Amino acid sequence: MTESNEALVLRATAFAAEVHTHQRRKGAAQEPYVNHVIEVAAALAAAGAPVPAILAGLLHDTIEDGDTVGRPVTERELAERFGAEVAAIVVEVTDDKTLPKAERKRRQVETATKKSEAARMVKLADKAANLRAITVSPPPSWDLARKRDYLDWADAVAAGCRGVNPSLEEAFDTALALARTALEDQTLD
Ligand code: ZN
């Protein structure tokens, strides 16, 4: 029997939950990390993204974060579990952790336009989710300037991901506008 899309999506959700078990978000509320990847995948599904993009949304941080949380994940393991297409999308949205952070951030901006459509959809949904997180539950150690920098950077990455899914772009633009308003309100405090 071939696996249904529902079964596949839930299997990827369970796998992401396993990898991110001991990981928390950086925000003040310290939500379980898996909340983030489910939010990203749900946004992709709501925007009509194809199933491989939704699966990659669930799995997008497994390779990048697996090492540091004690459950290393390779492209090969993802390919065996979820197919080569999904694994390749995850690799596309995975930063090279051997590079310094500033360089990684610069590369995200630079390489966005060269990525596959599915990878650009995942990036748009991911950045929108991070903007919402900064609005609702910002990392306590981040000052206003750092938040502003993050917003500008996310905007630059998203610029390179446009043209693949209007609903995701709209959701990103809404999240960015809300984040900017929230920061302005903080300036006035
Ligand atoms: Zn993410």
Backbone and ligand atoms as CSV (ligand in chain L), in Angstrom:
chain,resi,resn,atom,element,x,y,z
A,1,MET,N,N,0.854,-1.205,0.000
A,1,MET,CA,C,0.000,0.000,0.000
A,1,MET,C,C,0.885,1.250,0.000
A,2,THR,N,N,0.591,2.181,-0.888
A,2,THR,CA,C,1.392,3.418,-0.854
A,2,THR,C,C,0.933,4.273,0.326
A,3,GLU,N,N,1.894,4.982,0.875
A,3,GLU,CA,C,1.603,5.798,2.060
A,3,GLU,C,C,0.805,7.036,1.646
A,4,SER,N,N,-0.240,7.349,2.394
A,4,SER,CA,C,-1.022,8.557,2.092
A,4,SER,C,C,-0.212,9.807,2.470
A,5,ASN,N,N,-0.603,10.936,1.885
A,5,ASN,CA,C,0.075,12.191,2.243
A,5,ASN,C,C,-0.098,12.520,3.726
A,6,GLU,N,N,-1.290,12.203,4.256
A,6,GLU,CA,C,-1.535,12.476,5.683
A,6,GLU,C,C,-0.559,11.669,6.548
A,7,ALA,N,N,-0.408,10.389,6.190
A,7,ALA,CA,C,0.500,9.531,6.962
A,7,ALA,C,C,1.934,10.043,6.869
A,8,LEU,N,N,2.300,10.472,5.655
A,8,LEU,CA,C,3.659,10.970,5.425
A,8,LEU,C,C,3.928,12.241,6.248
A,9,VAL,N,N,2.967,13.155,6.211
A,9,VAL,CA,C,3.123,14.423,6.941
A,9,VAL,C,C,3.225,14.154,8.446
A,10,LEU,N,N,2.402,13.234,8.928
A,10,LEU,CA,C,2.444,12.953,10.374
A,10,LEU,C,C,3.712,12.210,10.763
A,11,ARG,N,N,4.206,11.377,9.855
A,11,ARG,CA,C,5.461,10.667,10.141
A,11,ARG,C,C,6.617,11.673,10.208
A,12,ALA,N,N,6.584,12.665,9.320
A,12,ALA,CA,C,7.619,13.705,9.356
A,12,ALA,C,C,7.479,14.561,10.625
A,13,THR,N,N,6.241,14.803,11.049
A,13,THR,CA,C,6.011,15.573,12.285
A,13,THR,C,C,6.593,14.817,13.487
A,14,ALA,N,N,6.329,13.517,13.519
A,14,ALA,CA,C,6.835,12.696,14.624
A,14,ALA,C,C,8.364,12.671,14.615
A,15,PHE,N,N,8.951,12.593,13.421
A,15,PHE,CA,C,10.416,12.580,13.327
A,15,PHE,C,C,11.000,13.918,13.793
A,16,ALA,N,N,10.396,15.016,13.359
A,16,ALA,CA,C,10.874,16.346,13.785
A,16,ALA,C,C,10.760,16.477,15.306
A,17,ALA,N,N,9.662,15.987,15.863
A,17,ALA,CA,C,9.468,16.058,17.321
A,17,ALA,C,C,10.566,15.270,18.044
A,18,GLU,N,N,10.928,14.138,17.468
A,18,GLU,CA,C,11.992,13.317,18.072
A,18,GLU,C,C,13.339,14.065,18.032
A,19,VAL,N,N,13.676,14.609,16.861
A,19,VAL,CA,C,14.974,15.300,16.727
A,19,VAL,C,C,15.037,16.517,17.655
A,20,HIS,N,N,13.944,17.260,17.723
A,20,HIS,CA,C,13.955,18.529,18.484
A,20,HIS,C,C,13.477,18.355,19.938
A,21,THR,N,N,13.368,17.112,20.407
A,21,THR,CA,C,12.809,16.843,21.748
A,21,THR,C,C,13.333,17.782,22.839
A,22,HIS,N,N,14.659,17.952,22.869
A,22,HIS,CA,C,15.237,18.714,23.993
A,22,HIS,C,C,15.560,20.153,23.626
A,23,GLN,N,N,14.990,20.618,22.506
A,23,GLN,CA,C,15.319,21.967,22.024
A,23,GLN,C,C,14.145,22.921,22.271
A,24,ARG,N,N,14.502,24.140,22.682
A,24,ARG,CA,C,13.471,25.159,22.944
A,24,ARG,C,C,13.724,26.364,22.069
A,25,ARG,N,N,12.704,27.153,21.803
A,25,ARG,CA,C,12.873,28.395,21.061
A,25,ARG,C,C,13.592,29.412,21.934
A,26,LYS,N,N,14.225,30.412,21.251
A,26,LYS,CA,C,15.016,31.407,21.978
A,26,LYS,C,C,14.152,32.456,22.684
A,27,GLY,N,N,12.852,32.499,22.339
A,27,GLY,CA,C,11.970,33.533,22.875
A,27,GLY,C,C,11.738,33.387,24.363
A,28,ALA,N,N,11.205,34.477,24.958
A,28,ALA,CA,C,10.987,34.507,26.408
A,28,ALA,C,C,10.129,33.325,26.865
A,29,ALA,N,N,9.167,32.919,26.041
A,29,ALA,CA,C,8.265,31.833,26.437
A,29,ALA,C,C,8.923,30.456,26.314
A,30,GLN,N,N,10.069,30.396,25.630
A,30,GLN,CA,C,10.813,29.129,25.464
A,30,GLN,C,C,9.928,27.980,25.017
A,31,GLU,N,N,9.150,28.228,23.971
A,31,GLU,CA,C,8.277,27.183,23.444
A,31,GLU,C,C,9.108,25.987,22.975
A,32,PRO,N,N,8.485,24.792,23.005
A,32,PRO,CA,C,9.170,23.644,22.410
A,32,PRO,C,C,9.512,23.966,20.948
A,33,TYR,N,N,10.716,23.588,20.528
A,33,TYR,CA,C,11.160,23.956,19.178
A,33,TYR,C,C,10.240,23.405,18.103
A,34,VAL,N,N,9.667,22.220,18.370
A,34,VAL,CA,C,8.836,21.597,17.339
A,34,VAL,C,C,7.616,22.460,16.994
A,35,ASN,N,N,7.166,23.303,17.941
A,35,ASN,CA,C,6.066,24.232,17.616
A,35,ASN,C,C,6.398,25.051,16.378
A,36,HIS,N,N,7.667,25.477,16.297
A,36,HIS,CA,C,8.107,26.323,15.182
A,36,HIS,C,C,8.002,25.585,13.843
A,37,VAL,N,N,8.499,24.366,13.779
A,37,VAL,CA,C,8.492,23.675,12.482
A,37,VAL,C,C,7.071,23.281,12.080
A,38,ILE,N,N,6.218,23.018,13.059
A,38,ILE,CA,C,4.809,22.735,12.738
A,38,ILE,C,C,4.139,24.001,12.202
A,39,GLU,N,N,4.450,25.146,12.807
A,39,GLU,CA,C,3.895,26.421,12.328
A,39,GLU,C,C,4.312,26.667,10.870
A,40,VAL,N,N,5.587,26.422,10.576
A,40,VAL,CA,C,6.103,26.625,9.216
A,40,VAL,C,C,5.378,25.703,8.224
A,41,ALA,N,N,5.253,24.422,8.593
A,41,ALA,CA,C,4.605,23.454,7.701
A,41,ALA,C,C,3.125,23.783,7.521
A,42,ALA,N,N,2.473,24.213,8.597
A,42,ALA,CA,C,1.045,24.561,8.502
A,42,ALA,C,C,0.858,25.756,7.575
A,43,ALA,N,N,1.775,26.728,7.637
A,43,ALA,CA,C,1.689,27.898,6.753
A,43,ALA,C,C,1.883,27.474,5.297
A,44,LEU,N,N,2.794,26.552,5.066
A,44,LEU,CA,C,3.026,26.057,3.706
A,44,LEU,C,C,1.777,25.340,3.186
A,45,ALA,N,N,1.185,24.490,4.024
A,45,ALA,CA,C,-0.013,23.755,3.611
A,45,ALA,C,C,-1.168,24.718,3.331
A,46,ALA,N,N,-1.335,25.719,4.210
A,46,ALA,CA,C,-2.426,26.683,4.037
A,46,ALA,C,C,-2.257,27.491,2.755
A,47,ALA,N,N,-1.011,27.676,2.326
A,47,ALA,CA,C,-0.725,28.456,1.116
A,47,ALA,C,C,-0.732,27.575,-0.142
A,48,GLY,N,N,-1.102,26.308,0.014
A,48,GLY,CA,C,-1.186,25.425,-1.145
A,48,GLY,C,C,0.156,24.949,-1.681
A,49,ALA,N,N,1.181,24.975,-0.848
A,49,ALA,CA,C,2.505,24.496,-1.275
A,49,ALA,C,C,2.442,22.991,-1.540
A,50,PRO,N,N,3.289,22.473,-2.436
A,50,PRO,CA,C,3.295,21.034,-2.706
A,50,PRO,C,C,3.778,20.218,-1.501
A,51,VAL,N,N,3.374,18.945,-1.466
A,51,VAL,CA,C,3.692,18.085,-0.313
A,51,VAL,C,C,5.196,18.035,0.014
A,52,PRO,N,N,6.090,17.909,-0.972
A,52,PRO,CA,C,7.517,17.890,-0.601
A,52,PRO,C,C,7.961,19.153,0.144
A,53,ALA,N,N,7.377,20.302,-0.201
A,53,ALA,CA,C,7.717,21.551,0.502
A,53,ALA,C,C,7.179,21.519,1.932
A,54,ILE,N,N,5.978,20.965,2.106
A,54,ILE,CA,C,5.395,20.868,3.454
A,54,ILE,C,C,6.268,19.954,4.331
A,55,LEU,N,N,6.675,18.831,3.755
A,55,LEU,CA,C,7.545,17.901,4.496
A,55,LEU,C,C,8.879,18.569,4.828
A,56,ALA,N,N,9.437,19.286,3.861
A,56,ALA,CA,C,10.704,19.983,4.107
A,56,ALA,C,C,10.510,21.056,5.175
A,57,GLY,N,N,9.334,21.663,5.226
A,57,GLY,CA,C,9.030,22.634,6.281
A,57,GLY,C,C,9.134,21.986,7.654
A,58,LEU,N,N,8.578,20.790,7.778
A,58,LEU,CA,C,8.642,20.076,9.065
A,58,LEU,C,C,10.070,19.707,9.427
A,59,LEU,N,N,10.859,19.406,8.393
A,59,LEU,CA,C,12.203,18.854,8.627
A,59,LEU,C,C,13.306,19.898,8.474
A,60,HIS,N,N,12.942,21.177,8.251
A,60,HIS,CA,C,13.926,22.147,7.761
A,60,HIS,C,C,15.104,22.401,8.713
A,61,ASP,N,N,14.932,22.151,9.995
A,61,ASP,CA,C,16.040,22.398,10.928
A,61,ASP,C,C,16.674,21.118,11.459
A,62,THR,N,N,16.275,19.958,10.940
A,62,THR,CA,C,16.789,18.701,11.523
A,62,THR,C,C,18.281,18.524,11.258
A,63,ILE,N,N,18.728,18.851,10.035
A,63,ILE,CA,C,20.170,18.682,9.741
A,63,ILE,C,C,20.970,19.766,10.469
A,64,GLU,N,N,20.453,21.016,10.397
A,64,GLU,CA,C,21.191,22.147,10.971
A,64,GLU,C,C,21.320,22.046,12.493
A,65,ASP,N,N,20.266,21.592,13.151
A,65,ASP,CA,C,20.266,21.591,14.617
A,65,ASP,C,C,20.516,20.223,15.233
A,66,GLY,N,N,20.368,19.161,14.446
A,66,GLY,CA,C,20.479,17.803,14.983
A,66,GLY,C,C,21.760,17.568,15.761
A,67,ASP,N,N,22.871,18.019,15.195
A,67,ASP,CA,C,24.180,17.856,15.848
A,67,ASP,C,C,24.192,18.420,17.260
A,68,THR,N,N,23.762,19.671,17.367
A,68,THR,CA,C,23.869,20.365,18.655
A,68,THR,C,C,22.865,19.837,19.682
A,69,VAL,N,N,21.809,19.166,19.236
A,69,VAL,CA,C,20.836,18.657,20.208
A,69,VAL,C,C,20.964,17.147,20.409
A,70,GLY,N,N,22.087,16.612,19.944
A,70,GLY,CA,C,22.375,15.220,20.266
A,70,GLY,C,C,21.660,14.181,19.422
A,71,ARG,N,N,21.081,14.613,18.300
A,71,ARG,CA,C,20.434,13.647,17.416
A,71,ARG,C,C,20.802,14.040,15.977
A,72,PRO,N,N,22.065,13.755,15.593
A,72,PRO,CA,C,22.534,14.166,14.267
A,72,PRO,C,C,21.689,13.556,13.156
A,73,VAL,N,N,21.399,14.364,12.140
A,73,VAL,CA,C,20.600,13.929,10.991
A,73,VAL,C,C,21.377,14.271,9.730
A,74,THR,N,N,21.443,13.323,8.799
A,74,THR,CA,C,22.141,13.569,7.538
A,74,THR,C,C,21.139,13.610,6.387
A,75,GLU,N,N,21.631,14.138,5.253
A,75,GLU,CA,C,20.792,14.136,4.055
A,75,GLU,C,C,20.392,12.701,3.713
A,76,ARG,N,N,21.337,11.789,3.894
A,76,ARG,CA,C,21.077,10.394,3.566
A,76,ARG,C,C,19.936,9.800,4.398
A,77,GLU,N,N,19.960,10.104,5.701
A,77,GLU,CA,C,18.868,9.576,6.544
A,77,GLU,C,C,17.523,10.148,6.093
A,78,LEU,N,N,17.503,11.452,5.806
A,78,LEU,CA,C,16.239,12.061,5.358
A,78,LEU,C,C,15.788,11.445,4.035
A,79,ALA,N,N,16.743,11.189,3.140
A,79,ALA,CA,C,16.402,10.597,1.841
A,79,ALA,C,C,15.815,9.199,2.039
A,80,GLU,N,N,16.397,8.432,2.953
A,80,GLU,CA,C,15.887,7.080,3.202
A,80,GLU,C,C,14.483,7.126,3.798
A,81,ARG,N,N,14.269,8.082,4.677
A,81,ARG,CA,C,12.969,8.151,5.353
A,81,ARG,C,C,11.896,8.833,4.510
A,82,PHE,N,N,12.285,9.905,3.803
A,82,PHE,CA,C,11.261,10.747,3.161
A,82,PHE,C,C,11.491,10.988,1.675
A,83,GLY,N,N,12.529,10.383,1.124
A,83,GLY,CA,C,12.789,10.521,-0.311
A,83,GLY,C,C,13.837,11.585,-0.613
A,84,ALA,N,N,14.497,11.401,-1.758
A,84,ALA,CA,C,15.616,12.273,-2.131
A,84,ALA,C,C,15.176,13.711,-2.382
A,85,GLU,N,N,13.962,13.899,-2.916
A,85,GLU,CA,C,13.505,15.261,-3.225
A,85,GLU,C,C,13.374,16.098,-1.943
A,86,VAL,N,N,12.725,15.515,-0.950
A,86,VAL,CA,C,12.534,16.229,0.328
A,86,VAL,C,C,13.892,16.504,0.985
A,87,ALA,N,N,14.759,15.486,0.970
A,87,ALA,CA,C,16.089,15.644,1.578
A,87,ALA,C,C,16.861,16.778,0.901
A,88,ALA,N,N,16.747,16.862,-0.414
A,88,ALA,CA,C,17.475,17.907,-1.150
A,88,ALA,C,C,16.959,19.307,-0.791
A,89,ILE,N,N,15.654,19.436,-0.598
A,89,ILE,CA,C,15.095,20.750,-0.216
A,89,ILE,C,C,15.622,21.150,1.166
A,90,VAL,N,N,15.644,20.182,2.087
A,90,VAL,CA,C,16.145,20.487,3.440
A,90,VAL,C,C,17.608,20.941,3.369
A,91,VAL,N,N,18.392,20.257,2.559
A,91,VAL,CA,C,19.804,20.644,2.414
A,91,VAL,C,C,19.909,22.077,1.875
A,92,GLU,N,N,19.034,22.419,0.943
A,92,GLU,CA,C,19.056,23.781,0.381
A,92,GLU,C,C,18.809,24.863,1.427
A,93,VAL,N,N,18.003,24.540,2.442
A,93,VAL,CA,C,17.687,25.559,3.449
A,93,VAL,C,C,18.527,25.376,4.722
A,94,THR,N,N,19.567,24.541,4.632
A,94,THR,CA,C,20.450,24.310,5.782
A,94,THR,C,C,21.703,25.175,5.662
A,95,ASP,N,N,21.984,25.948,6.725
A,95,ASP,CA,C,23.206,26.757,6.752
A,95,ASP,C,C,24.428,25.870,6.952
A,96,ASP,N,N,25.548,26.303,6.417
A,96,ASP,CA,C,26.822,25.637,6.661
A,96,ASP,C,C,27.361,26.139,8.000
A,97,LYS,N,N,27.257,25.281,9.015
A,97,LYS,CA,C,27.599,25.720,10.378
A,97,LYS,C,C,29.101,25.867,10.608
A,98,THR,N,N,29.913,25.479,9.627
A,98,THR,CA,C,31.352,25.687,9.795
A,98,THR,C,C,31.706,27.155,9.518
A,99,LEU,N,N,30.775,27.902,8.934
A,99,LEU,CA,C,31.042,29.321,8.619
A,99,LEU,C,C,30.630,30.206,9.792
A,100,PRO,N,N,31.302,31.359,9.942
A,100,PRO,CA,C,30.876,32.291,10.988
A,100,PRO,C,C,29.452,32.791,10.729
A,101,LYS,N,N,28.770,33.171,11.814
A,101,LYS,CA,C,27.360,33.517,11.714
A,101,LYS,C,C,27.088,34.626,10.681
A,102,ALA,N,N,27.913,35.670,10.695
A,102,ALA,CA,C,27.687,36.801,9.781
A,102,ALA,C,C,27.773,36.343,8.326
A,103,GLU,N,N,28.718,35.459,8.069
A,103,GLU,CA,C,28.891,34.941,6.712
A,103,GLU,C,C,27.689,34.082,6.307
A,104,ARG,N,N,27.196,33.283,7.261
A,104,ARG,CA,C,26.021,32.458,6.971
A,104,ARG,C,C,24.826,33.333,6.629
A,105,LYS,N,N,24.669,34.415,7.374
A,105,LYS,CA,C,23.529,35.306,7.139
A,105,LYS,C,C,23.653,35.989,5.778
A,106,ARG,N,N,24.895,36.390,5.442
A,106,ARG,CA,C,25.133,37.030,4.153
A,106,ARG,C,C,24.794,36.056,3.011
A,107,ARG,N,N,25.208,34.808,3.189
A,107,ARG,CA,C,24.953,33.812,2.138
A,107,ARG,C,C,23.470,33.543,1.938
A,108,GLN,N,N,22.711,33.594,3.040
A,108,GLN,CA,C,21.267,33.363,2.891
A,108,GLN,C,C,20.651,34.389,1.953
A,109,VAL,N,N,21.102,35.639,2.080
A,109,VAL,CA,C,20.585,36.700,1.210
A,109,VAL,C,C,21.040,36.451,-0.222
A,110,GLU,N,N,22.324,36.151,-0.340
A,110,GLU,CA,C,22.946,36.025,-1.653
A,110,GLU,C,C,22.416,34.849,-2.473
A,111,THR,N,N,22.133,33.720,-1.792
A,111,THR,CA,C,21.795,32.499,-2.528
A,111,THR,C,C,20.290,32.278,-2.707
A,112,ALA,N,N,19.472,33.120,-2.063
A,112,ALA,CA,C,18.020,32.865,-2.071
A,112,ALA,C,C,17.453,32.716,-3.489
A,113,THR,N,N,17.833,33.626,-4.376
A,113,THR,CA,C,17.239,33.592,-5.725
A,113,THR,C,C,17.664,32.350,-6.505
A,114,LYS,N,N,18.753,31.732,-6.088
A,114,LYS,CA,C,19.249,30.570,-6.836
A,114,LYS,C,C,18.618,29.261,-6.363
A,115,LYS,N,N,17.819,29.329,-5.313
A,115,LYS,CA,C,17.267,28.092,-4.754
A,115,LYS,C,C,16.027,27.623,-5.523
A,116,SER,N,N,15.670,26.356,-5.305
A,116,SER,CA,C,14.482,25.788,-5.954
A,116,SER,C,C,13.233,26.499,-5.444
A,117,GLU,N,N,12.134,26.345,-6.187
A,117,GLU,CA,C,10.875,26.978,-5.764
A,117,GLU,C,C,10.457,26.479,-4.389
A,118,ALA,N,N,10.566,25.162,-4.170
A,118,ALA,CA,C,10.145,24.602,-2.879
A,118,ALA,C,C,11.000,25.175,-1.738
A,119,ALA,N,N,12.299,25.302,-1.966
A,119,ALA,CA,C,13.175,25.839,-0.926
A,119,ALA,C,C,12.829,27.300,-0.633
A,120,ARG,N,N,12.495,28.048,-1.670
A,120,ARG,CA,C,12.120,29.456,-1.457
A,120,ARG,C,C,10.806,29.559,-0.682
A,121,MET,N,N,9.879,28.633,-0.949
A,121,MET,CA,C,8.627,28.630,-0.168
A,121,MET,C,C,8.920,28.356,1.309
A,122,VAL,N,N,9.775,27.371,1.564
A,122,VAL,CA,C,10.106,27.041,2.956
A,122,VAL,C,C,10.748,28.248,3.640
A,123,LYS,N,N,11.649,28.925,2.933
A,123,LYS,CA,C,12.339,30.102,3.506
A,123,LYS,C,C,11.344,31.210,3.841
A,124,LEU,N,N,10.413,31.471,2.909
A,124,LEU,CA,C,9.423,32.524,3.163
A,124,LEU,C,C,8.598,32.200,4.409
A,125,ALA,N,N,8.139,30.946,4.498
A,125,ALA,CA,C,7.314,30.545,5.645
A,125,ALA,C,C,8.134,30.573,6.936
A,126,ASP,N,N,9.403,30.190,6.843
A,126,ASP,CA,C,10.285,30.162,8.017
A,126,ASP,C,C,10.549,31.579,8.532
A,127,LYS,N,N,10.869,32.481,7.621
A,127,LYS,CA,C,11.163,33.850,8.043
A,127,LYS,C,C,9.908,34.523,8.607
A,128,ALA,N,N,8.741,34.238,8.001
A,128,ALA,CA,C,7.492,34.809,8.526
A,128,ALA,C,C,7.249,34.311,9.953
A,129,ALA,N,N,7.481,33.021,10.181
A,129,ALA,CA,C,7.282,32.451,11.525
A,129,ALA,C,C,8.244,33.091,12.527
A,130,ASN,N,N,9.482,33.318,12.093
A,130,ASN,CA,C,10.456,33.944,13.005
A,130,ASN,C,C,10.081,35.391,13.323
A,131,LEU,N,N,9.523,36.097,12.340
A,131,LEU,CA,C,9.082,37.471,12.598
A,131,LEU,C,C,7.934,37.482,13.615
A,132,ARG,N,N,7.013,36.519,13.450
A,132,ARG,CA,C,5.909,36.428,14.415
A,132,ARG,C,C,6.459,36.123,15.809
A,133,ALA,N,N,7.473,35.267,15.869
A,133,ALA,CA,C,8.059,34.912,17.171
A,133,ALA,C,C,8.702,36.139,17.820
A,134,ILE,N,N,9.370,36.959,17.011
A,134,ILE,CA,C,10.029,38.156,17.552
A,134,ILE,C,C,8.990,39.168,18.043
A,135,THR,N,N,7.832,39.166,17.392
A,135,THR,CA,C,6.758,40.073,17.797
A,135,THR,C,C,6.112,39.609,19.102
A,136,VAL,N,N,5.852,38.306,19.186
A,136,VAL,CA,C,5.066,37.771,20.306
A,136,VAL,C,C,5.948,37.405,21.503
A,137,SER,N,N,7.090,36.798,21.224
A,137,SER,CA,C,7.950,36.300,22.318
A,137,SER,C,C,9.419,36.484,21.946
A,138,PRO,N,N,9.898,37.741,21.965
A,138,PRO,CA,C,11.282,37.994,21.540
A,138,PRO,C,C,12.298,37.421,22.520
A,139,PRO,N,N,13.485,37.061,22.020
A,139,PRO,CA,C,14.539,36.621,22.947
A,139,PRO,C,C,14.847,37.751,23.929
A,140,PRO,N,N,14.853,37.470,25.234
A,140,PRO,CA,C,15.011,38.515,26.243
A,140,PRO,C,C,16.297,39.324,26.086
A,141,SER,N,N,17.345,38.711,25.545
A,141,SER,CA,C,18.630,39.415,25.467
A,141,SER,C,C,18.731,40.335,24.247
A,142,TRP,N,N,17.760,40.299,23.355
A,142,TRP,CA,C,17.845,41.107,22.136
A,142,TRP,C,C,17.390,42.542,22.392
A,143,ASP,N,N,18.249,43.504,22.101
A,143,ASP,CA,C,17.808,44.893,22.208
A,143,ASP,C,C,17.124,45.304,20.901
A,144,LEU,N,N,16.628,46.551,20.912
A,144,LEU,CA,C,15.855,47.048,19.774
A,144,LEU,C,C,16.647,46.988,18.464
A,145,ALA,N,N,17.929,47.371,18.537
A,145,ALA,CA,C,18.759,47.409,17.326
A,145,ALA,C,C,18.907,46.005,16.739
A,146,ARG,N,N,19.073,45.028,17.600
A,146,ARG,CA,C,19.243,43.660,17.109
A,146,ARG,C,C,17.952,43.166,16.461
A,147,LYS,N,N,16.824,43.500,17.065
A,147,LYS,CA,C,15.537,43.105,16.472
A,147,LYS,C,C,15.361,43.769,15.113
A,148,ARG,N,N,15.689,45.074,15.042
A,148,ARG,CA,C,15.576,45.794,13.761
A,148,ARG,C,C,16.460,45.164,12.701
A,149,ASP,N,N,17.686,44.835,13.079
A,149,ASP,CA,C,18.605,44.166,12.147
A,149,ASP,C,C,18.002,42.865,11.634
A,150,TYR,N,N,17.396,42.122,12.557
A,150,TYR,CA,C,16.813,40.839,12.153
A,150,TYR,C,C,15.697,41.064,11.139
A,151,LEU,N,N,14.847,42.066,11.399
A,151,LEU,CA,C,13.743,42.363,10.483
A,151,LEU,C,C,14.272,42.721,9.094
A,152,ASP,N,N,15.290,43.572,9.057
A,152,ASP,CA,C,15.857,43.996,7.760
A,152,ASP,C,C,16.476,42.812,7.021
A,153,TRP,N,N,17.168,41.981,7.787
A,153,TRP,CA,C,17.799,40.806,7.180
A,153,TRP,C,C,16.743,39.835,6.636
A,154,ALA,N,N,15.702,39.563,7.439
A,154,ALA,CA,C,14.635,38.656,6.996
A,154,ALA,C,C,13.991,39.202,5.716
A,155,ASP,N,N,13.808,40.522,5.673
A,155,ASP,CA,C,13.220,41.178,4.501
A,155,ASP,C,C,14.112,40.950,3.270
A,156,ALA,N,N,15.416,41.042,3.462
A,156,ALA,CA,C,16.364,40.852,2.347
A,156,ALA,C,C,16.364,39.402,1.860
A,157,VAL,N,N,16.299,38.447,2.788
A,157,VAL,CA,C,16.242,37.030,2.382
A,157,VAL,C,C,14.933,36.778,1.636
A,158,ALA,N,N,13.830,37.287,2.201
A,158,ALA,CA,C,12.518,37.062,1.581
A,158,ALA,C,C,12.457,37.667,0.179
A,159,ALA,N,N,13.142,38.795,-0.018
A,159,ALA,CA,C,13.141,39.437,-1.340
A,159,ALA,C,C,13.625,38.467,-2.410
A,160,GLY,N,N,14.615,37.656,-2.060
A,160,GLY,CA,C,15.151,36.681,-3.007
A,160,GLY,C,C,14.284,35.449,-3.179
A,161,CYS,N,N,13.262,35.319,-2.320
A,161,CYS,CA,C,12.385,34.133,-2.382
A,161,CYS,C,C,11.053,34.436,-3.048
A,162,ARG,N,N,10.871,35.685,-3.462
A,162,ARG,CA,C,9.566,36.062,-4.033
A,162,ARG,C,C,9.355,35.453,-5.413
A,163,GLY,N,N,8.074,35.456,-5.837
A,163,GLY,CA,C,7.747,34.962,-7.176
A,163,GLY,C,C,7.382,33.492,-7.230
A,164,VAL,N,N,7.294,32.828,-6.084
A,164,VAL,CA,C,6.959,31.403,-6.102
A,164,VAL,C,C,5.597,31.091,-5.474
A,165,ASN,N,N,5.104,31.955,-4.598
A,165,ASN,CA,C,3.826,31.681,-3.938
A,165,ASN,C,C,3.264,32.970,-3.322
A,166,PRO,N,N,2.248,33.570,-3.995
A,166,PRO,CA,C,1.711,34.862,-3.536
A,166,PRO,C,C,1.166,34.822,-2.106
A,167,SER,N,N,0.525,33.714,-1.702
A,167,SER,CA,C,-0.032,33.678,-0.336
A,167,SER,C,C,1.066,33.716,0.712
A,168,LEU,N,N,2.156,33.022,0.448
A,168,LEU,CA,C,3.267,33.038,1.414
A,168,LEU,C,C,3.907,34.419,1.477
A,169,GLU,N,N,3.997,35.077,0.321
A,169,GLU,CA,C,4.542,36.445,0.305
A,169,GLU,C,C,3.662,37.369,1.137
A,170,GLU,N,N,2.340,37.211,0.945
A,170,GLU,CA,C,1.406,38.061,1.668
A,170,GLU,C,C,1.536,37.821,3.176
A,171,ALA,N,N,1.627,36.546,3.553
A,171,ALA,CA,C,1.764,36.215,4.980
A,171,ALA,C,C,3.072,36.789,5.537
A,172,PHE,N,N,4.131,36.726,4.729
A,172,PHE,CA,C,5.403,37.299,5.169
A,172,PHE,C,C,5.268,38.811,5.361
A,173,ASP,N,N,4.662,39.484,4.363
A,173,ASP,CA,C,4.523,40.945,4.437
A,173,ASP,C,C,3.708,41.368,5.664
A,174,THR,N,N,2.651,40.592,5.950
A,174,THR,CA,C,1.833,40.886,7.134
A,174,THR,C,C,2.672,40.726,8.407
A,175,ALA,N,N,3.420,39.634,8.483
A,175,ALA,CA,C,4.249,39.387,9.675
A,175,ALA,C,C,5.297,40.491,9.845
A,176,LEU,N,N,5.870,40.937,8.731
A,176,LEU,CA,C,6.893,41.994,8.801
A,176,LEU,C,C,6.276,43.316,9.262
A,177,ALA,N,N,5.103,43.644,8.708
A,177,ALA,CA,C,4.445,44.900,9.093
A,177,ALA,C,C,4.101,44.883,10.587
A,178,LEU,N,N,3.579,43.749,11.068
A,178,LEU,CA,C,3.234,43.642,12.492
A,178,LEU,C,C,4.476,43.745,13.372
A,179,ALA,N,N,5.570,43.127,12.915
A,179,ALA,CA,C,6.809,43.176,13.692
A,179,ALA,C,C,7.333,44.611,13.743
A,180,ARG,N,N,7.279,45.324,12.616
A,180,ARG,CA,C,7.744,46.723,12.601
A,180,ARG,C,C,6.908,47.595,13.530
A,181,THR,N,N,5.585,47.393,13.491
A,181,THR,CA,C,4.707,48.170,14.370
A,181,THR,C,C,5.032,47.879,15.833
A,182,ALA,N,N,5.230,46.609,16.144
A,182,ALA,CA,C,5.541,46.234,17.533
A,182,ALA,C,C,6.833,46.901,17.997
A,183,LEU,N,N,7.826,46.980,17.112
A,183,LEU,CA,C,9.099,47.616,17.487
A,183,LEU,C,C,8.925,49.122,17.672
A,184,GLU,N,N,8.115,49.727,16.799
A,184,GLU,CA,C,7.866,51.174,16.952
A,184,GLU,C,C,7.210,51.467,18.285
A,185,ASP,N,N,6.249,50.593,18.666
A,185,ASP,CA,C,5.573,50.768,19.960
A,185,ASP,C,C,6.582,50.693,21.102
A,186,GLN,N,N,7.561,49.789,20.955
A,186,GLN,CA,C,8.597,49.664,21.999
A,186,GLN,C,C,9.449,50.927,22.087
A,187,THR,N,N,9.713,51.537,20.908
A,187,THR,CA,C,10.506,52.752,20.885
A,187,THR,C,C,9.806,53.851,21.673
A,188,LEU,N,N,8.455,53.852,21.617
A,188,LEU,CA,C,7.701,54.900,22.272
A,188,LEU,C,C,7.577,54.698,23.788
A,189,ASP,N,N,7.786,53.443,24.216
A,189,ASP,CA,C,7.620,53.129,25.647
A,189,ASP,C,C,8.515,53.996,26.530
L,1,ZN,ZN,ZN,13.141,27.666,11.169
